[in-house]
Amino acid sequence: MYIICCTNNFAGKVTGKQLASYAGVVPFEHSSGVSVKGRNRVSKMANKELKKMLHLCALTAIKYYPEFKDYFTRKKHQVKTACWY
């Protein structure tokens, strides 16, 4: 319900990328030329309340639905390799 209110019932042409950025789930990197400065951060314009709601929905899905719990566990234990040049 909160998502529908925030997006005005998706009245405008909202893409998935725009909604993800607005919800604050897309990290932005601070870079200048070839140097990357610090950690990735969420946009200051992101809707923090919407991000909190999505986080709570995800936690509830992991707790009560086995397919979400399996996916979360699989992703959590997945080895992430770094690329070094």
BALORO-457943 format. One record per atom (N, C-alpha, C, O, CB): residue number from 1; residue in three letters; chain; atom name; x, y, z. Coordinates in nm, 2 decimals, always signed. Glycine has a CB too. Example, Ala and Ser with C-alpha at 12.3 -4.5 7.8 and 13.67 -1.06 7.14 Angstrom:
[1, "Ala", "A", "N", [+1.32, -0.57, +0.78]]
[1, "Ala", "A", "CA", [+1.23, -0.45, +0.78]]
[1, "Ala", "A", "C", [+1.32, -0.33, +0.78]]
[1, "Ala", "A", "O", [+1.42, -0.33, +0.85]]
[1, "Ala", "A", "CB", [+1.13, -0.45, +0.90]]
[2, "Ser", "A", "N", [+1.28, -0.22, +0.71]]
[2, "Ser", "A", "CA", [+1.37, -0.11, +0.71]]
[2, "Ser", "A", "C", [+1.29, +0.00, +0.79]]
[2, "Ser", "A", "O", [+1.34, +0.11, +0.80]]
[2, "Ser", "A", "CB", [+1.41, -0.06, +0.57]]
% end
This chain:
[1, "Met", "A", "N", [+0.08, -0.12, +0.00]]
[1, "Met", "A", "CA", [+0.00, +0.00, +0.00]]
[1, "Met", "A", "C", [+0.09, +0.13, +0.00]]
[1, "Met", "A", "O", [+0.06, +0.22, -0.07]]
[1, "Met", "A", "CB", [-0.09, +0.00, +0.12]]
[2, "Tyr", "A", "N", [+0.19, +0.12, +0.08]]
[2, "Tyr", "A", "CA", [+0.28, +0.24, +0.09]]
[2, "Tyr", "A", "C", [+0.35, +0.27, -0.05]]
[2, "Tyr", "A", "O", [+0.37, +0.38, -0.08]]
[2, "Tyr", "A", "CB", [+0.39, +0.21, +0.20]]
[3, "Ile", "A", "N", [+0.39, +0.16, -0.12]]
[3, "Ile", "A", "CA", [+0.45, +0.18, -0.25]]
[3, "Ile", "A", "C", [+0.35, +0.25, -0.35]]
[3, "Ile", "A", "O", [+0.39, +0.34, -0.42]]
[3, "Ile", "A", "CB", [+0.50, +0.04, -0.31]]
[4, "Ile", "A", "N", [+0.23, +0.21, -0.34]]
[4, "Ile", "A", "CA", [+0.13, +0.27, -0.43]]
[4, "Ile", "A", "C", [+0.11, +0.42, -0.40]]
[4, "Ile", "A", "O", [+0.10, +0.50, -0.49]]
[4, "Ile", "A", "CB", [-0.01, +0.19, -0.42]]
[5, "Cys", "A", "N", [+0.11, +0.45, -0.27]]
[5, "Cys", "A", "CA", [+0.10, +0.59, -0.23]]
[5, "Cys", "A", "C", [+0.22, +0.67, -0.27]]
[5, "Cys", "A", "O", [+0.20, +0.78, -0.32]]
[5, "Cys", "A", "CB", [+0.07, +0.60, -0.08]]
[6, "Cys", "A", "N", [+0.34, +0.61, -0.25]]
[6, "Cys", "A", "CA", [+0.46, +0.69, -0.29]]
[6, "Cys", "A", "C", [+0.47, +0.71, -0.44]]
[6, "Cys", "A", "O", [+0.53, +0.81, -0.48]]
[6, "Cys", "A", "CB", [+0.58, +0.61, -0.24]]
[7, "Thr", "A", "N", [+0.42, +0.62, -0.52]]
[7, "Thr", "A", "CA", [+0.44, +0.64, -0.66]]
[7, "Thr", "A", "C", [+0.31, +0.69, -0.73]]
[7, "Thr", "A", "O", [+0.30, +0.69, -0.85]]
[7, "Thr", "A", "CB", [+0.47, +0.50, -0.72]]
[8, "Asn", "A", "N", [+0.22, +0.74, -0.65]]
[8, "Asn", "A", "CA", [+0.09, +0.79, -0.70]]
[8, "Asn", "A", "C", [+0.02, +0.69, -0.79]]
[8, "Asn", "A", "O", [-0.02, +0.72, -0.91]]
[8, "Asn", "A", "CB", [+0.12, +0.92, -0.78]]
[9, "Asn", "A", "N", [+0.02, +0.56, -0.74]]
[9, "Asn", "A", "CA", [-0.05, +0.45, -0.81]]
[9, "Asn", "A", "C", [+0.02, +0.43, -0.95]]
[9, "Asn", "A", "O", [-0.05, +0.39, -1.04]]
[9, "Asn", "A", "CB", [-0.20, +0.48, -0.83]]
[10, "Phe", "A", "N", [+0.15, +0.45, -0.95]]
[10, "Phe", "A", "CA", [+0.23, +0.43, -1.08]]
[10, "Phe", "A", "C", [+0.17, +0.51, -1.19]]
[10, "Phe", "A", "O", [+0.17, +0.46, -1.31]]
[10, "Phe", "A", "CB", [+0.23, +0.28, -1.11]]
[11, "Ala", "A", "N", [+0.12, +0.63, -1.17]]
[11, "Ala", "A", "CA", [+0.05, +0.71, -1.27]]
[11, "Ala", "A", "C", [+0.15, +0.75, -1.38]]
[11, "Ala", "A", "O", [+0.12, +0.76, -1.49]]
[11, "Ala", "A", "CB", [-0.01, +0.83, -1.21]]
[12, "Gly", "A", "N", [+0.28, +0.79, -1.34]]
[12, "Gly", "A", "CA", [+0.38, +0.83, -1.44]]
[12, "Gly", "A", "C", [+0.44, +0.71, -1.50]]
[12, "Gly", "A", "O", [+0.42, +0.59, -1.46]]
[12, "Gly", "A", "CB", [+0.48, +0.92, -1.37]]
[13, "Lys", "A", "N", [+0.53, +0.73, -1.59]]
[13, "Lys", "A", "CA", [+0.61, +0.63, -1.66]]
[13, "Lys", "A", "C", [+0.73, +0.60, -1.57]]
[13, "Lys", "A", "O", [+0.84, +0.65, -1.59]]
[13, "Lys", "A", "CB", [+0.65, +0.66, -1.80]]
[14, "Val", "A", "N", [+0.71, +0.51, -1.47]]
[14, "Val", "A", "CA", [+0.82, +0.47, -1.38]]
[14, "Val", "A", "C", [+0.88, +0.34, -1.42]]
[14, "Val", "A", "O", [+0.81, +0.24, -1.43]]
[14, "Val", "A", "CB", [+0.76, +0.46, -1.23]]
[15, "Thr", "A", "N", [+1.01, +0.34, -1.44]]
[15, "Thr", "A", "CA", [+1.08, +0.22, -1.47]]
[15, "Thr", "A", "C", [+1.13, +0.15, -1.35]]
[15, "Thr", "A", "O", [+1.13, +0.21, -1.24]]
[15, "Thr", "A", "CB", [+1.20, +0.25, -1.57]]
[16, "Gly", "A", "N", [+1.17, +0.03, -1.36]]
[16, "Gly", "A", "CA", [+1.23, -0.05, -1.25]]
[16, "Gly", "A", "C", [+1.35, +0.02, -1.19]]
[16, "Gly", "A", "O", [+1.37, +0.02, -1.07]]
[16, "Gly", "A", "CB", [+1.26, -0.19, -1.29]]
[17, "Lys", "A", "N", [+1.44, +0.07, -1.27]]
[17, "Lys", "A", "CA", [+1.56, +0.14, -1.23]]
[17, "Lys", "A", "C", [+1.52, +0.26, -1.15]]
[17, "Lys", "A", "O", [+1.58, +0.29, -1.04]]
[17, "Lys", "A", "CB", [+1.65, +0.18, -1.34]]
[18, "Gln", "A", "N", [+1.42, +0.34, -1.19]]
[18, "Gln", "A", "CA", [+1.38, +0.46, -1.12]]
[18, "Gln", "A", "C", [+1.32, +0.43, -0.99]]
[18, "Gln", "A", "O", [+1.35, +0.49, -0.89]]
[18, "Gln", "A", "CB", [+1.28, +0.54, -1.21]]
[19, "Leu", "A", "N", [+1.24, +0.32, -0.98]]
[19, "Leu", "A", "CA", [+1.18, +0.28, -0.86]]
[19, "Leu", "A", "C", [+1.28, +0.23, -0.76]]
[19, "Leu", "A", "O", [+1.28, +0.26, -0.64]]
[19, "Leu", "A", "CB", [+1.07, +0.18, -0.88]]
[20, "Ala", "A", "N", [+1.38, +0.15, -0.81]]
[20, "Ala", "A", "CA", [+1.48, +0.10, -0.72]]
[20, "Ala", "A", "C", [+1.57, +0.21, -0.66]]
[20, "Ala", "A", "O", [+1.61, +0.21, -0.55]]
[20, "Ala", "A", "CB", [+1.57, +0.00, -0.80]]
[21, "Ser", "A", "N", [+1.60, +0.31, -0.75]]
[21, "Ser", "A", "CA", [+1.68, +0.43, -0.70]]
[21, "Ser", "A", "C", [+1.60, +0.51, -0.60]]
[21, "Ser", "A", "O", [+1.65, +0.55, -0.50]]
[21, "Ser", "A", "CB", [+1.72, +0.52, -0.82]]
[22, "Tyr", "A", "N", [+1.47, +0.53, -0.62]]
[22, "Tyr", "A", "CA", [+1.38, +0.60, -0.53]]
[22, "Tyr", "A", "C", [+1.37, +0.53, -0.40]]
[22, "Tyr", "A", "O", [+1.36, +0.59, -0.29]]
[22, "Tyr", "A", "CB", [+1.25, +0.63, -0.59]]
[23, "Ala", "A", "N", [+1.36, +0.39, -0.40]]
[23, "Ala", "A", "CA", [+1.35, +0.31, -0.28]]
[23, "Ala", "A", "C", [+1.48, +0.30, -0.20]]
[23, "Ala", "A", "O", [+1.48, +0.26, -0.09]]
[23, "Ala", "A", "CB", [+1.30, +0.18, -0.32]]
[24, "Gly", "A", "N", [+1.59, +0.34, -0.26]]
[24, "Gly", "A", "CA", [+1.72, +0.34, -0.19]]
[24, "Gly", "A", "C", [+1.79, +0.21, -0.19]]
[24, "Gly", "A", "O", [+1.87, +0.18, -0.10]]
[24, "Gly", "A", "CB", [+1.70, +0.39, -0.05]]
[25, "Val", "A", "N", [+1.76, +0.12, -0.29]]
[25, "Val", "A", "CA", [+1.82, -0.01, -0.29]]
[25, "Val", "A", "C", [+1.93, -0.02, -0.39]]
[25, "Val", "A", "O", [+1.99, -0.12, -0.42]]
[25, "Val", "A", "CB", [+1.72, -0.12, -0.32]]
[26, "Val", "A", "N", [+1.96, +0.09, -0.46]]
[26, "Val", "A", "CA", [+2.07, +0.10, -0.56]]
[26, "Val", "A", "C", [+2.18, +0.18, -0.50]]
[26, "Val", "A", "O", [+2.17, +0.30, -0.47]]
[26, "Val", "A", "CB", [+2.02, +0.16, -0.69]]
[27, "Pro", "A", "N", [+2.30, +0.12, -0.48]]
[27, "Pro", "A", "CA", [+2.42, +0.19, -0.43]]
[27, "Pro", "A", "C", [+2.48, +0.28, -0.54]]
[27, "Pro", "A", "O", [+2.49, +0.24, -0.66]]
[27, "Pro", "A", "CB", [+2.52, +0.10, -0.37]]
[28, "Phe", "A", "N", [+2.54, +0.39, -0.50]]
[28, "Phe", "A", "CA", [+2.61, +0.48, -0.59]]
[28, "Phe", "A", "C", [+2.75, +0.48, -0.54]]
[28, "Phe", "A", "O", [+2.78, +0.49, -0.42]]
[28, "Phe", "A", "CB", [+2.55, +0.62, -0.59]]
[29, "Glu", "A", "N", [+2.85, +0.48, -0.63]]
[29, "Glu", "A", "CA", [+2.99, +0.49, -0.59]]
[29, "Glu", "A", "C", [+3.03, +0.64, -0.61]]
[29, "Glu", "A", "O", [+2.99, +0.71, -0.70]]
[29, "Glu", "A", "CB", [+3.07, +0.40, -0.67]]
[30, "His", "A", "N", [+3.12, +0.67, -0.52]]
[30, "His", "A", "CA", [+3.18, +0.81, -0.53]]
[30, "His", "A", "C", [+3.31, +0.79, -0.60]]
[30, "His", "A", "O", [+3.41, +0.73, -0.55]]
[30, "His", "A", "CB", [+3.21, +0.87, -0.38]]
[31, "Ser", "A", "N", [+3.32, +0.85, -0.72]]
[31, "Ser", "A", "CA", [+3.44, +0.84, -0.80]]
[31, "Ser", "A", "C", [+3.48, +0.97, -0.86]]
[31, "Ser", "A", "O", [+3.39, +1.06, -0.89]]
[31, "Ser", "A", "CB", [+3.43, +0.73, -0.91]]
[32, "Ser", "A", "N", [+3.61, +0.98, -0.89]]
[32, "Ser", "A", "CA", [+3.66, +1.10, -0.95]]
[32, "Ser", "A", "C", [+3.76, +1.06, -1.05]]
[32, "Ser", "A", "O", [+3.87, +1.02, -1.01]]
[32, "Ser", "A", "CB", [+3.71, +1.21, -0.85]]
[33, "Gly", "A", "N", [+3.73, +1.06, -1.18]]
[33, "Gly", "A", "CA", [+3.82, +1.01, -1.28]]
[33, "Gly", "A", "C", [+3.84, +0.86, -1.27]]
[33, "Gly", "A", "O", [+3.74, +0.78, -1.29]]
[33, "Gly", "A", "CB", [+3.96, +1.07, -1.26]]
[34, "Val", "A", "N", [+3.96, +0.81, -1.23]]
[34, "Val", "A", "CA", [+3.98, +0.67, -1.22]]
[34, "Val", "A", "C", [+3.98, +0.62, -1.08]]
[34, "Val", "A", "O", [+3.98, +0.50, -1.05]]
[34, "Val", "A", "CB", [+4.11, +0.63, -1.29]]
[35, "Ser", "A", "N", [+3.98, +0.72, -0.98]]
[35, "Ser", "A", "CA", [+3.98, +0.68, -0.84]]
[35, "Ser", "A", "C", [+3.84, +0.66, -0.78]]
[35, "Ser", "A", "O", [+3.75, +0.74, -0.81]]
[35, "Ser", "A", "CB", [+4.06, +0.78, -0.76]]
[36, "Val", "A", "N", [+3.83, +0.56, -0.70]]
[36, "Val", "A", "CA", [+3.70, +0.54, -0.63]]
[36, "Val", "A", "C", [+3.72, +0.57, -0.49]]
[36, "Val", "A", "O", [+3.82, +0.53, -0.42]]
[36, "Val", "A", "CB", [+3.65, +0.39, -0.65]]
[37, "Lys", "A", "N", [+3.63, +0.66, -0.43]]
[37, "Lys", "A", "CA", [+3.65, +0.71, -0.30]]
[37, "Lys", "A", "C", [+3.55, +0.64, -0.20]]
[37, "Lys", "A", "O", [+3.43, +0.67, -0.21]]
[37, "Lys", "A", "CB", [+3.64, +0.86, -0.29]]
[38, "Gly", "A", "N", [+3.60, +0.56, -0.11]]
[38, "Gly", "A", "CA", [+3.51, +0.51, +0.00]]
[38, "Gly", "A", "C", [+3.42, +0.40, -0.05]]
[38, "Gly", "A", "O", [+3.43, +0.35, -0.16]]
[38, "Gly", "A", "CB", [+3.44, +0.62, +0.06]]
[39, "Arg", "A", "N", [+3.32, +0.37, +0.04]]
[39, "Arg", "A", "CA", [+3.22, +0.27, +0.01]]
[39, "Arg", "A", "C", [+3.11, +0.33, -0.08]]
[39, "Arg", "A", "O", [+3.09, +0.45, -0.09]]
[39, "Arg", "A", "CB", [+3.16, +0.22, +0.14]]
[40, "Asn", "A", "N", [+3.03, +0.23, -0.14]]
[40, "Asn", "A", "CA", [+2.91, +0.27, -0.21]]
[40, "Asn", "A", "C", [+2.81, +0.32, -0.11]]
[40, "Asn", "A", "O", [+2.80, +0.26, +0.00]]
[40, "Asn", "A", "CB", [+2.86, +0.15, -0.30]]
[41, "Arg", "A", "N", [+2.73, +0.42, -0.15]]
[41, "Arg", "A", "CA", [+2.63, +0.48, -0.06]]
[41, "Arg", "A", "C", [+2.50, +0.49, -0.13]]
[41, "Arg", "A", "O", [+2.49, +0.49, -0.26]]
[41, "Arg", "A", "CB", [+2.68, +0.62, -0.01]]
[42, "Val", "A", "N", [+2.39, +0.50, -0.06]]
[42, "Val", "A", "CA", [+2.26, +0.52, -0.11]]
[42, "Val", "A", "C", [+2.24, +0.67, -0.13]]
[42, "Val", "A", "O", [+2.29, +0.75, -0.05]]
[42, "Val", "A", "CB", [+2.15, +0.46, -0.01]]
[43, "Ser", "A", "N", [+2.16, +0.70, -0.23]]
[43, "Ser", "A", "CA", [+2.13, +0.84, -0.26]]
[43, "Ser", "A", "C", [+2.06, +0.91, -0.15]]
[43, "Ser", "A", "O", [+1.98, +0.85, -0.08]]
[43, "Ser", "A", "CB", [+2.05, +0.85, -0.39]]
[44, "Lys", "A", "N", [+2.10, +1.04, -0.13]]
[44, "Lys", "A", "CA", [+2.03, +1.12, -0.02]]
[44, "Lys", "A", "C", [+1.88, +1.14, -0.06]]
[44, "Lys", "A", "O", [+1.81, +1.17, +0.03]]
[44, "Lys", "A", "CB", [+2.10, +1.25, +0.00]]
[45, "Met", "A", "N", [+1.85, +1.13, -0.18]]
[45, "Met", "A", "CA", [+1.71, +1.16, -0.22]]
[45, "Met", "A", "C", [+1.62, +1.03, -0.21]]
[45, "Met", "A", "O", [+1.50, +1.04, -0.24]]
[45, "Met", "A", "CB", [+1.71, +1.20, -0.37]]
[46, "Ala", "A", "N", [+1.68, +0.92, -0.17]]
[46, "Ala", "A", "CA", [+1.60, +0.80, -0.15]]
[46, "Ala", "A", "C", [+1.50, +0.81, -0.04]]
[46, "Ala", "A", "O", [+1.52, +0.88, +0.05]]
[46, "Ala", "A", "CB", [+1.70, +0.68, -0.13]]
[47, "Asn", "A", "N", [+1.39, +0.74, -0.06]]
[47, "Asn", "A", "CA", [+1.29, +0.74, +0.04]]
[47, "Asn", "A", "C", [+1.32, +0.63, +0.15]]
[47, "Asn", "A", "O", [+1.30, +0.51, +0.12]]
[47, "Asn", "A", "CB", [+1.15, +0.71, -0.02]]
[48, "Lys", "A", "N", [+1.37, +0.68, +0.26]]
[48, "Lys", "A", "CA", [+1.42, +0.58, +0.36]]
[48, "Lys", "A", "C", [+1.30, +0.50, +0.43]]
[48, "Lys", "A", "O", [+1.32, +0.39, +0.46]]
[48, "Lys", "A", "CB", [+1.49, +0.66, +0.47]]
[49, "Glu", "A", "N", [+1.19, +0.56, +0.43]]
[49, "Glu", "A", "CA", [+1.07, +0.48, +0.49]]
[49, "Glu", "A", "C", [+1.03, +0.37, +0.39]]
[49, "Glu", "A", "O", [+1.00, +0.26, +0.44]]
[49, "Glu", "A", "CB", [+0.95, +0.58, +0.51]]
[50, "Leu", "A", "N", [+1.04, +0.39, +0.26]]
[50, "Leu", "A", "CA", [+1.01, +0.29, +0.16]]
[50, "Leu", "A", "C", [+1.11, +0.18, +0.17]]
[50, "Leu", "A", "O", [+1.08, +0.06, +0.16]]
[50, "Leu", "A", "CB", [+1.00, +0.35, +0.02]]
[51, "Lys", "A", "N", [+1.24, +0.22, +0.19]]
[51, "Lys", "A", "CA", [+1.35, +0.12, +0.20]]
[51, "Lys", "A", "C", [+1.33, +0.03, +0.32]]
[51, "Lys", "A", "O", [+1.35, -0.09, +0.32]]
[51, "Lys", "A", "CB", [+1.49, +0.19, +0.21]]
[52, "Lys", "A", "N", [+1.29, +0.09, +0.43]]
[52, "Lys", "A", "CA", [+1.26, +0.02, +0.56]]
[52, "Lys", "A", "C", [+1.15, -0.08, +0.54]]
[52, "Lys", "A", "O", [+1.16, -0.19, +0.58]]
[52, "Lys", "A", "CB", [+1.23, +0.12, +0.67]]
[53, "Met", "A", "N", [+1.04, -0.04, +0.47]]
[53, "Met", "A", "CA", [+0.93, -0.12, +0.44]]
[53, "Met", "A", "C", [+0.97, -0.24, +0.36]]
[53, "Met", "A", "O", [+0.93, -0.36, +0.39]]
[53, "Met", "A", "CB", [+0.81, -0.05, +0.37]]
[54, "Leu", "A", "N", [+1.05, -0.22, +0.25]]
[54, "Leu", "A", "CA", [+1.09, -0.33, +0.17]]
[54, "Leu", "A", "C", [+1.18, -0.43, +0.25]]
[54, "Leu", "A", "O", [+1.17, -0.55, +0.23]]
[54, "Leu", "A", "CB", [+1.17, -0.28, +0.05]]
[55, "His", "A", "N", [+1.26, -0.37, +0.33]]
[55, "His", "A", "CA", [+1.35, -0.46, +0.42]]
[55, "His", "A", "C", [+1.27, -0.55, +0.51]]
[55, "His", "A", "O", [+1.29, -0.67, +0.52]]
[55, "His", "A", "CB", [+1.45, -0.37, +0.50]]
[56, "Leu", "A", "N", [+1.17, -0.49, +0.57]]
[56, "Leu", "A", "CA", [+1.08, -0.57, +0.66]]
[56, "Leu", "A", "C", [+1.00, -0.67, +0.59]]
[56, "Leu", "A", "O", [+0.98, -0.78, +0.64]]
[56, "Leu", "A", "CB", [+0.99, -0.47, +0.74]]
[57, "Cys", "A", "N", [+0.96, -0.64, +0.47]]
[57, "Cys", "A", "CA", [+0.88, -0.74, +0.38]]
[57, "Cys", "A", "C", [+0.98, -0.85, +0.35]]
[57, "Cys", "A", "O", [+0.93, -0.97, +0.35]]
[57, "Cys", "A", "CB", [+0.83, -0.67, +0.26]]
[58, "Ala", "A", "N", [+1.10, -0.82, +0.31]]
[58, "Ala", "A", "CA", [+1.20, -0.93, +0.28]]
[58, "Ala", "A", "C", [+1.22, -1.02, +0.40]]
[58, "Ala", "A", "O", [+1.23, -1.14, +0.38]]
[58, "Ala", "A", "CB", [+1.33, -0.87, +0.23]]
[59, "Leu", "A", "N", [+1.24, -0.96, +0.52]]
[59, "Leu", "A", "CA", [+1.26, -1.04, +0.64]]
[59, "Leu", "A", "C", [+1.14, -1.13, +0.67]]
[59, "Leu", "A", "O", [+1.16, -1.24, +0.71]]
[59, "Leu", "A", "CB", [+1.29, -0.95, +0.76]]
[60, "Thr", "A", "N", [+1.02, -1.08, +0.65]]
[60, "Thr", "A", "CA", [+0.90, -1.16, +0.67]]
[60, "Thr", "A", "C", [+0.89, -1.27, +0.57]]
[60, "Thr", "A", "O", [+0.86, -1.38, +0.61]]
[60, "Thr", "A", "CB", [+0.78, -1.07, +0.66]]
[61, "Ala", "A", "N", [+0.93, -1.25, +0.45]]
[61, "Ala", "A", "CA", [+0.92, -1.35, +0.34]]
[61, "Ala", "A", "C", [+1.02, -1.46, +0.38]]
[61, "Ala", "A", "O", [+1.00, -1.58, +0.36]]
[61, "Ala", "A", "CB", [+0.95, -1.29, +0.20]]
[62, "Ile", "A", "N", [+1.14, -1.42, +0.42]]
[62, "Ile", "A", "CA", [+1.25, -1.52, +0.46]]
[62, "Ile", "A", "C", [+1.20, -1.60, +0.57]]
[62, "Ile", "A", "O", [+1.23, -1.72, +0.58]]
[62, "Ile", "A", "CB", [+1.38, -1.45, +0.49]]
[63, "Lys", "A", "N", [+1.13, -1.54, +0.67]]
[63, "Lys", "A", "CA", [+1.09, -1.62, +0.79]]
[63, "Lys", "A", "C", [+0.98, -1.71, +0.76]]
[63, "Lys", "A", "O", [+0.98, -1.82, +0.82]]
[63, "Lys", "A", "CB", [+1.05, -1.52, +0.89]]
[64, "Tyr", "A", "N", [+0.88, -1.68, +0.68]]
[64, "Tyr", "A", "CA", [+0.76, -1.76, +0.66]]
[64, "Tyr", "A", "C", [+0.75, -1.84, +0.53]]
[64, "Tyr", "A", "O", [+0.66, -1.93, +0.52]]
[64, "Tyr", "A", "CB", [+0.64, -1.67, +0.67]]
[65, "Tyr", "A", "N", [+0.83, -1.81, +0.43]]
[65, "Tyr", "A", "CA", [+0.82, -1.88, +0.31]]
[65, "Tyr", "A", "C", [+0.95, -1.96, +0.28]]
[65, "Tyr", "A", "O", [+1.06, -1.90, +0.26]]
[65, "Tyr", "A", "CB", [+0.79, -1.79, +0.19]]
[66, "Pro", "A", "N", [+0.94, -2.09, +0.27]]
[66, "Pro", "A", "CA", [+1.07, -2.17, +0.25]]
[66, "Pro", "A", "C", [+1.14, -2.14, +0.13]]
[66, "Pro", "A", "O", [+1.27, -2.15, +0.13]]
[66, "Pro", "A", "CB", [+1.03, -2.32, +0.25]]
[67, "Glu", "A", "N", [+1.07, -2.11, +0.02]]
[67, "Glu", "A", "CA", [+1.15, -2.08, -0.11]]
[67, "Glu", "A", "C", [+1.23, -1.95, -0.10]]
[67, "Glu", "A", "O", [+1.34, -1.94, -0.15]]
[67, "Glu", "A", "CB", [+1.05, -2.07, -0.22]]
[68, "Phe", "A", "N", [+1.18, -1.85, -0.02]]
[68, "Phe", "A", "CA", [+1.26, -1.73, +0.00]]
[68, "Phe", "A", "C", [+1.37, -1.76, +0.09]]
[68, "Phe", "A", "O", [+1.48, -1.71, +0.07]]
[68, "Phe", "A", "CB", [+1.17, -1.62, +0.05]]
[69, "Lys", "A", "N", [+1.35, -1.84, +0.20]]
[69, "Lys", "A", "CA", [+1.46, -1.88, +0.29]]
[69, "Lys", "A", "C", [+1.57, -1.95, +0.22]]
[69, "Lys", "A", "O", [+1.68, -1.93, +0.24]]
[69, "Lys", "A", "CB", [+1.40, -1.96, +0.41]]
[70, "Asp", "A", "N", [+1.53, -2.05, +0.13]]
[70, "Asp", "A", "CA", [+1.63, -2.12, +0.06]]
[70, "Asp", "A", "C", [+1.71, -2.03, -0.03]]
[70, "Asp", "A", "O", [+1.84, -2.04, -0.04]]
[70, "Asp", "A", "CB", [+1.57, -2.23, -0.03]]
[71, "Tyr", "A", "N", [+1.65, -1.94, -0.10]]
[71, "Tyr", "A", "CA", [+1.72, -1.84, -0.19]]
[71, "Tyr", "A", "C", [+1.81, -1.75, -0.11]]
[71, "Tyr", "A", "O", [+1.92, -1.73, -0.15]]
[71, "Tyr", "A", "CB", [+1.61, -1.76, -0.26]]
[72, "Phe", "A", "N", [+1.76, -1.70, +0.01]]
[72, "Phe", "A", "CA", [+1.84, -1.62, +0.09]]
[72, "Phe", "A", "C", [+1.97, -1.69, +0.14]]
[72, "Phe", "A", "O", [+2.08, -1.64, +0.14]]
[72, "Phe", "A", "CB", [+1.76, -1.56, +0.21]]
[73, "Thr", "A", "N", [+1.95, -1.82, +0.19]]
[73, "Thr", "A", "CA", [+2.06, -1.90, +0.24]]
[73, "Thr", "A", "C", [+2.16, -1.93, +0.13]]
[73, "Thr", "A", "O", [+2.28, -1.92, +0.15]]
[73, "Thr", "A", "CB", [+2.01, -2.03, +0.30]]
[74, "Arg", "A", "N", [+2.11, -1.96, +0.01]]
[74, "Arg", "A", "CA", [+2.20, -1.99, -0.10]]
[74, "Arg", "A", "C", [+2.28, -1.86, -0.14]]
[74, "Arg", "A", "O", [+2.40, -1.88, -0.16]]
[74, "Arg", "A", "CB", [+2.12, -2.03, -0.22]]
[75, "Lys", "A", "N", [+2.22, -1.75, -0.14]]
[75, "Lys", "A", "CA", [+2.29, -1.63, -0.18]]
[75, "Lys", "A", "C", [+2.39, -1.58, -0.07]]
[75, "Lys", "A", "O", [+2.50, -1.53, -0.09]]
[75, "Lys", "A", "CB", [+2.19, -1.51, -0.20]]
[76, "Lys", "A", "N", [+2.35, -1.61, +0.06]]
[76, "Lys", "A", "CA", [+2.43, -1.57, +0.17]]
[76, "Lys", "A", "C", [+2.56, -1.65, +0.17]]
[76, "Lys", "A", "O", [+2.67, -1.60, +0.21]]
[76, "Lys", "A", "CB", [+2.36, -1.59, +0.30]]
[77, "His", "A", "N", [+2.56, -1.78, +0.13]]
[77, "His", "A", "CA", [+2.67, -1.86, +0.14]]
[77, "His", "A", "C", [+2.75, -1.87, +0.00]]
[77, "His", "A", "O", [+2.85, -1.94, -0.01]]
[77, "His", "A", "CB", [+2.63, -2.00, +0.18]]
[78, "Gln", "A", "N", [+2.70, -1.80, -0.09]]
[78, "Gln", "A", "CA", [+2.76, -1.80, -0.23]]
[78, "Gln", "A", "C", [+2.90, -1.73, -0.22]]
[78, "Gln", "A", "O", [+2.91, -1.62, -0.16]]
[78, "Gln", "A", "CB", [+2.67, -1.73, -0.33]]
[79, "Val", "A", "N", [+3.00, -1.79, -0.27]]
[79, "Val", "A", "CA", [+3.13, -1.73, -0.27]]
[79, "Val", "A", "C", [+3.14, -1.62, -0.37]]
[79, "Val", "A", "O", [+3.11, -1.64, -0.49]]
[79, "Val", "A", "CB", [+3.24, -1.84, -0.29]]
[80, "Lys", "A", "N", [+3.18, -1.50, -0.33]]
[80, "Lys", "A", "CA", [+3.20, -1.39, -0.42]]
[80, "Lys", "A", "C", [+3.35, -1.37, -0.45]]
[80, "Lys", "A", "O", [+3.43, -1.35, -0.36]]
[80, "Lys", "A", "CB", [+3.13, -1.26, -0.37]]
[81, "Thr", "A", "N", [+3.38, -1.38, -0.58]]
[81, "Thr", "A", "CA", [+3.52, -1.36, -0.61]]
[81, "Thr", "A", "C", [+3.55, -1.22, -0.65]]
[81, "Thr", "A", "O", [+3.47, -1.16, -0.72]]
[81, "Thr", "A", "CB", [+3.56, -1.46, -0.72]]
[82, "Ala", "A", "N", [+3.67, -1.17, -0.62]]
[82, "Ala", "A", "CA", [+3.71, -1.04, -0.65]]
[82, "Ala", "A", "C", [+3.80, -1.05, -0.78]]
[82, "Ala", "A", "O", [+3.88, -1.14, -0.79]]
[82, "Ala", "A", "CB", [+3.78, -0.97, -0.54]]
[83, "Cys", "A", "N", [+3.79, -0.95, -0.86]]
[83, "Cys", "A", "CA", [+3.87, -0.94, -0.98]]
[83, "Cys", "A", "C", [+3.99, -0.85, -0.95]]
[83, "Cys", "A", "O", [+3.97, -0.73, -0.93]]
[83, "Cys", "A", "CB", [+3.79, -0.90, -1.10]]
[84, "Trp", "A", "N", [+4.11, -0.90, -0.96]]
[84, "Trp", "A", "CA", [+4.23, -0.82, -0.93]]
[84, "Trp", "A", "C", [+4.31, -0.80, -1.06]]
[84, "Trp", "A", "O", [+4.33, -0.90, -1.13]]
[84, "Trp", "A", "CB", [+4.32, -0.88, -0.82]]
[85, "Tyr", "A", "N", [+4.35, -0.68, -1.09]]
[85, "Tyr", "A", "CA", [+4.43, -0.66, -1.21]]
[85, "Tyr", "A", "C", [+4.57, -0.63, -1.17]]
[85, "Tyr", "A", "O", [+4.65, -0.60, -1.26]]
[85, "Tyr", "A", "CB", [+4.37, -0.54, -1.29]]
% end
